[in-house]
Amino acid sequence: MNDDLTFQNDVVLALVQALLGSIPASVEAIAVETSRAERRVDIHVALDPGRPAGDFMEEVIFDLDALTGGDLIIRSSVWSGPDWRQGWPGVDKRMVYAAAR
């Protein structure tokens, strides 16, 4: 396995741990994009329109930072729309969660 994929797998594992028990009903999907060279993680979240997620992402980023040793740049983007499968920037990234609807 190459180093980039290993890095991404490690981030996904930590992200899943950070997400356990904390995904609100308004979250439709979560995807991740990583750059090992930049030590960067971009978390893409798709929300159901009109349903707030509260401070969900702040908590997830805090936990992910702790689980990965605090040396990554972690960014998040939240998108809201009628169908996350069309138009959401995270649709072609590494999927971590998709709500069963």
Rosetta constraint file for C-alpha pairs under 8 A:
AtomPair CA 1 CA 5 HARMONIC 6.69 0.50
AtomPair CA 1 CA 6 HARMONIC 6.65 0.50
AtomPair CA 2 CA 6 HARMONIC 6.25 0.50
AtomPair CA 3 CA 7 HARMONIC 6.06 0.50
AtomPair CA 3 CA 36 HARMONIC 7.99 0.50
AtomPair CA 4 CA 8 HARMONIC 6.20 0.50
AtomPair CA 4 CA 35 HARMONIC 7.47 0.50
AtomPair CA 4 CA 36 HARMONIC 5.87 0.50
AtomPair CA 5 CA 9 HARMONIC 6.01 0.50
AtomPair CA 6 CA 10 HARMONIC 6.15 0.50
AtomPair CA 7 CA 11 HARMONIC 6.27 0.50
AtomPair CA 7 CA 34 HARMONIC 7.95 0.50
AtomPair CA 7 CA 36 HARMONIC 6.24 0.50
AtomPair CA 8 CA 12 HARMONIC 6.11 0.50
AtomPair CA 8 CA 33 HARMONIC 7.87 0.50
AtomPair CA 8 CA 34 HARMONIC 6.02 0.50
AtomPair CA 8 CA 35 HARMONIC 7.95 0.50
AtomPair CA 8 CA 36 HARMONIC 7.69 0.50
AtomPair CA 9 CA 13 HARMONIC 6.14 0.50
AtomPair CA 10 CA 14 HARMONIC 6.31 0.50
AtomPair CA 11 CA 15 HARMONIC 5.99 0.50
AtomPair CA 11 CA 34 HARMONIC 7.99 0.50
AtomPair CA 11 CA 41 HARMONIC 7.86 0.50
AtomPair CA 11 CA 68 HARMONIC 7.39 0.50
AtomPair CA 12 CA 16 HARMONIC 6.07 0.50
AtomPair CA 12 CA 32 HARMONIC 7.48 0.50
AtomPair CA 12 CA 96 HARMONIC 7.12 0.50
AtomPair CA 13 CA 17 HARMONIC 6.37 0.50
AtomPair CA 14 CA 18 HARMONIC 6.18 0.50
AtomPair CA 14 CA 64 HARMONIC 6.13 0.50
AtomPair CA 14 CA 67 HARMONIC 5.99 0.50
AtomPair CA 14 CA 68 HARMONIC 6.80 0.50
AtomPair CA 15 CA 19 HARMONIC 6.10 0.50
AtomPair CA 15 CA 60 HARMONIC 7.71 0.50
AtomPair CA 15 CA 64 HARMONIC 5.78 0.50
AtomPair CA 16 CA 20 HARMONIC 6.24 0.50
AtomPair CA 16 CA 96 HARMONIC 7.23 0.50
AtomPair CA 17 CA 64 HARMONIC 7.99 0.50
AtomPair CA 18 CA 22 HARMONIC 7.94 0.50
AtomPair CA 18 CA 60 HARMONIC 5.54 0.50
AtomPair CA 18 CA 61 HARMONIC 7.92 0.50
AtomPair CA 18 CA 63 HARMONIC 5.34 0.50
AtomPair CA 18 CA 64 HARMONIC 5.58 0.50
AtomPair CA 18 CA 67 HARMONIC 7.76 0.50
AtomPair CA 19 CA 23 HARMONIC 6.21 0.50
AtomPair CA 19 CA 60 HARMONIC 6.23 0.50
AtomPair CA 22 CA 56 HARMONIC 7.15 0.50
AtomPair CA 22 CA 60 HARMONIC 7.95 0.50
AtomPair CA 23 CA 27 HARMONIC 6.65 0.50
AtomPair CA 23 CA 56 HARMONIC 7.32 0.50
AtomPair CA 24 CA 53 HARMONIC 6.25 0.50
AtomPair CA 24 CA 56 HARMONIC 7.47 0.50
AtomPair CA 25 CA 53 HARMONIC 8.00 0.50
AtomPair CA 26 CA 47 HARMONIC 5.54 0.50
AtomPair CA 26 CA 48 HARMONIC 5.17 0.50
AtomPair CA 26 CA 49 HARMONIC 7.96 0.50
AtomPair CA 26 CA 51 HARMONIC 5.29 0.50
AtomPair CA 26 CA 52 HARMONIC 6.40 0.50
AtomPair CA 26 CA 53 HARMONIC 5.95 0.50
AtomPair CA 27 CA 45 HARMONIC 7.10 0.50
AtomPair CA 27 CA 46 HARMONIC 6.05 0.50
AtomPair CA 27 CA 47 HARMONIC 4.62 0.50
AtomPair CA 27 CA 48 HARMONIC 6.23 0.50
AtomPair CA 27 CA 53 HARMONIC 7.10 0.50
AtomPair CA 27 CA 99 HARMONIC 7.25 0.50
AtomPair CA 28 CA 45 HARMONIC 7.65 0.50
AtomPair CA 28 CA 46 HARMONIC 5.39 0.50
AtomPair CA 28 CA 47 HARMONIC 5.30 0.50
AtomPair CA 28 CA 48 HARMONIC 6.08 0.50
AtomPair CA 28 CA 84 HARMONIC 7.17 0.50
AtomPair CA 28 CA 97 HARMONIC 7.94 0.50
AtomPair CA 28 CA 98 HARMONIC 5.85 0.50
AtomPair CA 28 CA 99 HARMONIC 5.08 0.50
AtomPair CA 29 CA 45 HARMONIC 5.88 0.50
AtomPair CA 29 CA 46 HARMONIC 5.09 0.50
AtomPair CA 29 CA 47 HARMONIC 7.22 0.50
AtomPair CA 29 CA 84 HARMONIC 7.27 0.50
AtomPair CA 29 CA 95 HARMONIC 7.73 0.50
AtomPair CA 29 CA 96 HARMONIC 7.66 0.50
AtomPair CA 29 CA 97 HARMONIC 5.23 0.50
AtomPair CA 29 CA 98 HARMONIC 4.27 0.50
AtomPair CA 29 CA 99 HARMONIC 6.12 0.50
AtomPair CA 30 CA 43 HARMONIC 7.07 0.50
AtomPair CA 30 CA 44 HARMONIC 5.63 0.50
AtomPair CA 30 CA 45 HARMONIC 4.65 0.50
AtomPair CA 30 CA 46 HARMONIC 6.40 0.50
AtomPair CA 30 CA 90 HARMONIC 7.41 0.50
AtomPair CA 30 CA 95 HARMONIC 6.18 0.50
AtomPair CA 30 CA 96 HARMONIC 5.51 0.50
AtomPair CA 30 CA 97 HARMONIC 4.94 0.50
AtomPair CA 30 CA 98 HARMONIC 6.54 0.50
AtomPair CA 31 CA 43 HARMONIC 5.96 0.50
AtomPair CA 31 CA 44 HARMONIC 5.10 0.50
AtomPair CA 31 CA 45 HARMONIC 6.64 0.50
AtomPair CA 31 CA 90 HARMONIC 5.55 0.50
AtomPair CA 31 CA 91 HARMONIC 7.33 0.50
AtomPair CA 31 CA 93 HARMONIC 5.75 0.50
AtomPair CA 31 CA 94 HARMONIC 5.24 0.50
AtomPair CA 31 CA 95 HARMONIC 4.24 0.50
AtomPair CA 31 CA 96 HARMONIC 5.17 0.50
AtomPair CA 31 CA 97 HARMONIC 6.85 0.50
AtomPair CA 32 CA 41 HARMONIC 6.99 0.50
AtomPair CA 32 CA 42 HARMONIC 5.68 0.50
AtomPair CA 32 CA 43 HARMONIC 4.65 0.50
AtomPair CA 32 CA 44 HARMONIC 5.99 0.50
AtomPair CA 32 CA 90 HARMONIC 7.33 0.50
AtomPair CA 32 CA 93 HARMONIC 5.99 0.50
AtomPair CA 32 CA 94 HARMONIC 5.24 0.50
AtomPair CA 32 CA 95 HARMONIC 6.52 0.50
AtomPair CA 32 CA 96 HARMONIC 6.97 0.50
AtomPair CA 33 CA 41 HARMONIC 5.93 0.50
AtomPair CA 33 CA 42 HARMONIC 5.09 0.50
AtomPair CA 33 CA 43 HARMONIC 6.57 0.50
AtomPair CA 33 CA 44 HARMONIC 7.98 0.50
AtomPair CA 33 CA 93 HARMONIC 5.94 0.50
AtomPair CA 33 CA 94 HARMONIC 6.40 0.50
AtomPair CA 34 CA 39 HARMONIC 7.67 0.50
AtomPair CA 34 CA 40 HARMONIC 5.69 0.50
AtomPair CA 34 CA 41 HARMONIC 4.61 0.50
AtomPair CA 34 CA 42 HARMONIC 6.25 0.50
AtomPair CA 35 CA 39 HARMONIC 5.76 0.50
AtomPair CA 35 CA 40 HARMONIC 5.12 0.50
AtomPair CA 35 CA 41 HARMONIC 6.59 0.50
AtomPair CA 36 CA 40 HARMONIC 6.60 0.50
AtomPair CA 39 CA 71 HARMONIC 7.49 0.50
AtomPair CA 39 CA 72 HARMONIC 5.11 0.50
AtomPair CA 39 CA 73 HARMONIC 6.14 0.50
AtomPair CA 40 CA 72 HARMONIC 5.61 0.50
AtomPair CA 40 CA 73 HARMONIC 4.58 0.50
AtomPair CA 40 CA 74 HARMONIC 5.95 0.50
AtomPair CA 40 CA 75 HARMONIC 7.80 0.50
AtomPair CA 41 CA 72 HARMONIC 7.01 0.50
AtomPair CA 41 CA 73 HARMONIC 6.09 0.50
AtomPair CA 41 CA 74 HARMONIC 4.80 0.50
AtomPair CA 41 CA 75 HARMONIC 6.20 0.50
AtomPair CA 42 CA 74 HARMONIC 6.02 0.50
AtomPair CA 42 CA 75 HARMONIC 4.83 0.50
AtomPair CA 42 CA 76 HARMONIC 5.51 0.50
AtomPair CA 42 CA 77 HARMONIC 7.57 0.50
AtomPair CA 43 CA 74 HARMONIC 7.59 0.50
AtomPair CA 43 CA 75 HARMONIC 6.20 0.50
AtomPair CA 43 CA 76 HARMONIC 4.57 0.50
AtomPair CA 43 CA 77 HARMONIC 6.36 0.50
AtomPair CA 44 CA 76 HARMONIC 5.86 0.50
AtomPair CA 44 CA 77 HARMONIC 5.07 0.50
AtomPair CA 44 CA 78 HARMONIC 6.15 0.50
AtomPair CA 44 CA 79 HARMONIC 7.69 0.50
AtomPair CA 44 CA 89 HARMONIC 7.29 0.50
AtomPair CA 44 CA 90 HARMONIC 5.30 0.50
AtomPair CA 45 CA 76 HARMONIC 7.50 0.50
AtomPair CA 45 CA 77 HARMONIC 6.17 0.50
AtomPair CA 45 CA 78 HARMONIC 4.78 0.50
AtomPair CA 45 CA 79 HARMONIC 6.10 0.50
AtomPair CA 45 CA 90 HARMONIC 7.27 0.50
AtomPair CA 46 CA 78 HARMONIC 5.97 0.50
AtomPair CA 46 CA 79 HARMONIC 4.85 0.50
AtomPair CA 46 CA 80 HARMONIC 5.69 0.50
AtomPair CA 46 CA 81 HARMONIC 7.56 0.50
AtomPair CA 46 CA 84 HARMONIC 6.06 0.50
AtomPair CA 46 CA 88 HARMONIC 6.89 0.50
AtomPair CA 46 CA 90 HARMONIC 7.86 0.50
AtomPair CA 47 CA 51 HARMONIC 7.37 0.50
AtomPair CA 47 CA 53 HARMONIC 7.69 0.50
AtomPair CA 47 CA 78 HARMONIC 7.09 0.50
AtomPair CA 47 CA 79 HARMONIC 6.03 0.50
AtomPair CA 47 CA 80 HARMONIC 4.73 0.50
AtomPair CA 47 CA 81 HARMONIC 6.95 0.50
AtomPair CA 47 CA 84 HARMONIC 7.91 0.50
AtomPair CA 48 CA 80 HARMONIC 5.96 0.50
AtomPair CA 48 CA 81 HARMONIC 6.46 0.50
AtomPair CA 48 CA 82 HARMONIC 6.89 0.50
AtomPair CA 49 CA 80 HARMONIC 5.28 0.50
AtomPair CA 49 CA 81 HARMONIC 5.56 0.50
AtomPair CA 49 CA 82 HARMONIC 6.55 0.50
AtomPair CA 55 CA 59 HARMONIC 6.62 0.50
AtomPair CA 56 CA 60 HARMONIC 6.37 0.50
AtomPair CA 57 CA 61 HARMONIC 5.99 0.50
AtomPair CA 57 CA 76 HARMONIC 7.59 0.50
AtomPair CA 58 CA 62 HARMONIC 6.14 0.50
AtomPair CA 59 CA 63 HARMONIC 6.19 0.50
AtomPair CA 60 CA 64 HARMONIC 5.96 0.50
AtomPair CA 61 CA 65 HARMONIC 5.93 0.50
AtomPair CA 61 CA 74 HARMONIC 6.94 0.50
AtomPair CA 62 CA 66 HARMONIC 6.37 0.50
AtomPair CA 63 CA 67 HARMONIC 6.12 0.50
AtomPair CA 64 CA 68 HARMONIC 6.09 0.50
AtomPair CA 65 CA 69 HARMONIC 6.26 0.50
AtomPair CA 65 CA 70 HARMONIC 4.77 0.50
AtomPair CA 65 CA 71 HARMONIC 7.52 0.50
AtomPair CA 65 CA 72 HARMONIC 7.07 0.50
AtomPair CA 65 CA 74 HARMONIC 7.58 0.50
AtomPair CA 66 CA 70 HARMONIC 5.66 0.50
AtomPair CA 68 CA 72 HARMONIC 7.36 0.50
AtomPair CA 79 CA 88 HARMONIC 6.59 0.50
AtomPair CA 79 CA 89 HARMONIC 7.97 0.50
AtomPair CA 80 CA 84 HARMONIC 7.81 0.50
AtomPair CA 81 CA 88 HARMONIC 7.82 0.50
AtomPair CA 83 CA 87 HARMONIC 7.75 0.50
AtomPair CA 84 CA 88 HARMONIC 5.22 0.50
AtomPair CA 84 CA 91 HARMONIC 7.19 0.50
AtomPair CA 85 CA 91 HARMONIC 6.13 0.50
AtomPair CA 86 CA 91 HARMONIC 7.61 0.50
AtomPair CA 87 CA 91 HARMONIC 7.76 0.50
AtomPair CA 90 CA 94 HARMONIC 7.88 0.50
AtomPair CA 90 CA 95 HARMONIC 7.91 0.50
AtomPair CA 91 CA 95 HARMONIC 7.64 0.50
